[in-house]
């Protein structure tokens, strides 16, 4: 029996695929669902097999197909005041509530629900479905899948990443890079500050330097930039260190990120940061040679650069009937597809305003609009 979009949204929301958990139950369900329709899918697992990407082709193995991309993981619900079970779809007042309804299981679910229509349409050019893992914590999964797709699929005409854009056409997103800096100091009693190095106080100076770099960007921001805010941002999210009030801290670490506008290189900021660290190290080492500052890059995803005349943009404009475009400050796997040579845009149902929130929802009208959009794509690829 064919499934409606609501059926599949309910099924995908029902899988607790918070990034710290496996997504294999969802992937296995999708794989079995597609196999039941006669569609073969391919898995690209992570190293220990606890997670996997999945991609599948509907239609002929021909050039000029379109990739519909979505991530399977969702953000945690810990500490959020939900009115209902986050992993049970609830319909109320023209909205579907549940974790991932907006970000971004609905797009993938709608595409899956329409696979029978894709099969019946005698596609001349294929539709490739692509589901990735660990997007929410750094876009870790998609690059391995993209690499395989480049190797194994015919040349692709366009990639549509179904992030929640209210079915608007998003041509660009910021790059996003996550870093951890660890400061090692030298413990002594706090009455003997001349004999010790406080890792907490050094980390505080470094965090302030990060803020100063962003302040420079804000002051020099291009008012014509479409991004909000219109500059590269730098932000310290967590900081941990120290043992007691009267002990100079031996260790302190903090997590920070860099979100770049188009044309800005994140490494410029990392290099400036490391150069500032180098100015602090001699004084620290003079107290103890064990002191140090180490920065690790934990994750990184390139931004999506605007390509208004690209095949993906022209296709999505035609399918939506909209000429307006926008950009977003959050990151996604769209930049990774573009980096691999694919013409890429973002367009999907739901609003980013509901993403990551308690009582996350998508309006049913957005589901209907996405169905209409994808049916238009089916028609176009059948001609």
Buried (B, 14 or more C-beta within 10 A) or exposed (E): EEBEBBBBBBBBBBBBBBBEBBBBEBBBBBBEBBEEBEBEBBBBBBEEEEBBBBBBBBBEEBEBBBBBBBBBBBBBBEEBEBEEBBBEBBEEEEBBBBBBBBBBBBBBBBBBBBBEBBBEBEBBBBBBBBBBBBBBBBBBBBBBBBEBBBEEBBEBBBBBBBBBBBBBBBBBBBBBBBBBBBBBBBBBEBEEEEEBBBBBBBBBEBBEBBBEBBEBBEEEBEEEBBBEBBBBBBEBEEBEBBEEEEBBBBBBBBBBBBBBBBEBEBBEBBEBBEEBBEEBEEEBBEBBEEBBBEBEEBBBBBBBBBBEEBBBBBBBBEBBEEEEBBBBBBBBBBBBBBBBEBBBBBBBBBBBEBBBBBBBBBBBEBBEBBBBBBBBBBEBBBE
